[in-house]
Amino acid sequence: MKKEINPDTSSLKLTTARKAILEILHHSKHPLSYEDIKNSLLMDKATFYRNIAKFEEEGLIDSFESSDKKRYFELRKSPHAHFICKVCQKIECMNLPCTFEMEAYTIENVIIKGKCPHCR
Protein backbone atom coordinates (compact mmCIF):
# COMPACT_ATOMS: atom_id res chain seq x y z
CA MET A 1 0.00 0.00 0.00
CA LYS A 2 1.35 3.40 -0.98
CA LYS A 3 1.91 5.73 1.96
CA GLU A 4 0.51 9.23 1.39
CA ILE A 5 2.45 12.39 2.12
CA ASN A 6 0.51 14.59 4.49
CA PRO A 7 2.49 17.64 5.64
CA ASP A 8 0.87 20.09 7.98
CA THR A 9 -1.11 22.07 5.44
CA SER A 10 -2.16 24.82 7.83
CA SER A 11 0.54 27.08 6.39
CA LEU A 12 1.30 25.26 3.14
CA LYS A 13 -1.17 24.75 0.32
CA LEU A 14 -0.64 21.26 -1.09
CA THR A 15 -0.79 21.89 -4.85
CA THR A 16 -0.42 19.19 -7.48
CA ALA A 17 3.19 20.27 -8.13
CA ARG A 18 4.08 20.21 -4.43
CA LYS A 19 2.47 16.83 -3.91
CA ALA A 20 4.42 15.40 -6.88
CA ILE A 21 7.75 16.60 -5.47
CA LEU A 22 6.97 15.33 -1.96
CA GLU A 23 5.88 11.92 -3.27
CA ILE A 24 9.12 11.48 -5.22
CA LEU A 25 11.25 12.49 -2.23
CA HIS A 26 9.20 10.28 0.09
CA HIS A 27 9.81 7.16 -2.01
CA SER A 28 13.52 7.75 -2.51
CA LYS A 29 16.06 5.97 -0.32
CA HIS A 30 18.69 8.67 -0.92
CA PRO A 31 18.82 12.42 -1.61
CA LEU A 32 17.88 13.52 -5.13
CA SER A 33 18.92 16.44 -7.33
CA TYR A 34 16.66 18.25 -9.78
CA GLU A 35 18.41 16.37 -12.58
CA ASP A 36 17.52 13.05 -10.91
CA ILE A 37 13.80 13.74 -10.90
CA LYS A 38 13.07 16.29 -13.65
CA ASN A 39 11.75 13.62 -16.05
CA SER A 40 9.25 12.48 -13.42
CA LEU A 41 7.77 15.95 -12.99
CA LEU A 42 5.35 17.94 -15.12
CA MET A 43 6.76 21.33 -14.18
CA ASP A 44 9.54 23.63 -15.27
CA LYS A 45 12.76 24.16 -13.36
CA ALA A 46 11.68 27.51 -11.90
CA THR A 47 8.49 26.00 -10.47
CA PHE A 48 10.48 23.12 -8.97
CA TYR A 49 12.95 25.43 -7.22
CA ARG A 50 10.21 27.80 -6.03
CA ASN A 51 8.45 24.87 -4.35
CA ILE A 52 11.71 23.50 -2.95
CA ALA A 53 12.45 26.91 -1.40
CA LYS A 54 9.00 26.89 0.23
CA PHE A 55 9.55 23.34 1.57
CA GLU A 56 12.88 24.39 3.09
CA GLU A 57 11.27 27.48 4.61
CA GLU A 58 8.55 25.29 6.14
CA GLY A 59 11.09 22.76 7.45
CA LEU A 60 9.80 19.86 5.33
CA ILE A 61 13.05 19.11 3.49
CA ASP A 62 16.81 19.38 3.93
CA SER A 63 19.32 20.04 1.18
CA PHE A 64 23.06 20.08 0.62
CA GLU A 65 25.49 20.69 -2.23
CA SER A 66 27.72 17.83 -3.35
CA SER A 67 31.17 17.97 -4.88
CA ASP A 68 29.50 17.69 -8.31
CA LYS A 69 28.05 21.20 -7.64
CA LYS A 70 24.47 19.88 -7.65
CA ARG A 71 22.03 20.54 -4.83
CA TYR A 72 20.43 17.42 -3.34
CA PHE A 73 17.12 17.26 -1.48
CA GLU A 74 15.44 14.85 0.92
CA LEU A 75 12.53 14.90 3.32
CA ARG A 76 13.58 16.12 6.76
CA LYS A 77 14.43 13.24 9.04
CA SER A 78 16.45 12.97 12.19
CA PRO A 79 19.96 14.38 11.64
CA HIS A 80 22.18 11.87 9.86
CA ALA A 81 25.34 11.71 7.79
CA HIS A 82 25.67 11.31 4.03
CA PHE A 83 28.47 9.43 2.29
CA ILE A 84 29.53 10.76 -1.12
CA CYS A 85 31.76 8.58 -3.30
CA LYS A 86 34.55 10.66 -4.83
CA VAL A 87 34.70 8.31 -7.85
CA CYS A 88 31.10 7.57 -8.91
CA GLN A 89 29.42 10.48 -7.01
CA LYS A 90 26.83 8.11 -5.49
CA ILE A 91 25.23 9.54 -2.35
CA GLU A 92 24.07 7.33 0.49
CA CYS A 93 22.31 8.13 3.74
CA MET A 94 24.35 6.66 6.56
CA ASN A 95 22.56 4.99 9.44
CA LEU A 96 24.89 6.67 11.88
CA PRO A 97 23.43 8.92 14.53
CA CYS A 98 24.75 12.48 14.52
CA THR A 99 25.16 12.78 18.24
CA PHE A 100 28.21 14.99 18.55
CA GLU A 101 27.91 18.63 19.49
CA MET A 102 30.06 21.71 19.07
CA GLU A 103 29.72 24.55 21.52
CA ALA A 104 27.87 27.52 19.99
CA TYR A 105 27.17 25.60 16.73
CA THR A 106 24.07 23.92 15.36
CA ILE A 107 24.89 20.80 13.32
CA GLU A 108 22.43 20.31 10.45
CA ASN A 109 24.32 18.04 8.09
CA VAL A 110 27.42 15.85 8.07
CA ILE A 111 29.06 14.90 4.77
CA ILE A 112 31.58 12.05 4.61
CA LYS A 113 33.58 11.66 1.41
CA GLY A 114 35.60 8.69 0.24
CA LYS A 115 35.25 5.67 -2.02
CA CYS A 116 32.20 3.42 -1.91
CA PRO A 117 32.65 -0.39 -1.74
CA HIS A 118 32.09 -0.67 -5.50
CA CYS A 119 34.75 1.93 -6.42
CA ARG A 120 37.25 0.91 -3.77
N, C-alpha and C positions, 0 to 999 in steps of 0.2 A: 504494500500500500504506500502510495506517495505521500510524504509528509508535507503539509502546506506551510508556507512561510506566513507568519502572522505578526509583523512588528507592531508595536504600539502605534496605532494610527491616529492617536489624539492630536499629534502635531505634524503628522506626515500623511499626506494623501497617497494612497496606494494606487497609482496609475498602472496601466497595462505595461508601460515601459519599465517602471520601477519593479513591478512584480516579476517581469522576465529576468531582470538582472539579479534580483534576490534569489530566484529559483535556481539559476545557473550557479551562483556562488554557494548556495545551500548544498547542492549535489556534488560539488567538487571536493576532492580529498586534499587539494593543495591550492595555494594562491594562484590566481589567474590574472593575466594582463588583458588589456583591451584586444590585442592581437589574437589572444587565445580564444576569445568568445565572440568576436565581431560577426562571424558568419552565422552565429546562432541567434543574433538579435535583428529585429526589424526597426532599427533606429540609426541615425547618423552618429558620428563620433562626438559632435558637440552635445547632443542630447545625452549620450552615455556619460560623458564627463560631468555634465551639469547634475545628473542624478547621483553619480558617485560622490560629488562634493556635498550634496545634501545628505547622503547616507553617512558620510564621515562627520558632518556637523551634528547629526542626530545620534552619533555613537553606535551605529549599526554595523559598520565595517571598519577594518584596519587596512592600512596600505603601507608599502615600503618600496624603495627603488632598489633594483638589483644591479649587479655589475654590468649587465647588458643595457643599462640605461632605460629599462622599461619599468613602469610602475605596476605593482602587483597588488591585488585586492583579495580580501577574504572576509567572511562574516566574523564579527567580533566574538572571540572566545576568551577563555582564560589566557593570561599571558603565556606565551610559549616561544621557543626558538625555531628558527628556520635554517635549514642547511642548504647552501647553494653550491653546486658542483662547478668548479672553475673550468672544467673541460667541456661538459655537455650543457651547462647552464640549468640543469634540472633543479627545481626547488621542492624541498620536502618539509613538511611540518614535523618537528621533532617532538616526541612524547617525553620531553624533559621539562620538569617544572622550572619556572623562572622564579626562584625563591631568594636570590641574592638582592641586596639593597645597597644603595650608595647614598650617603648622607647628603641631603639637599637636592637629590635628583629623583625624578620619576622615570622608571624603566618602562617603556612601552613595547619595545621590540628588541630581540637579540638575533643577530645574523651570524651564522657560523659558515665559513667558507673552507673548501678543501676539495677532495676528489671523492666522488661517490663510489660504492663498491664496484659498479660496472666499469668506471673509467680508471680505477686504481690499477 
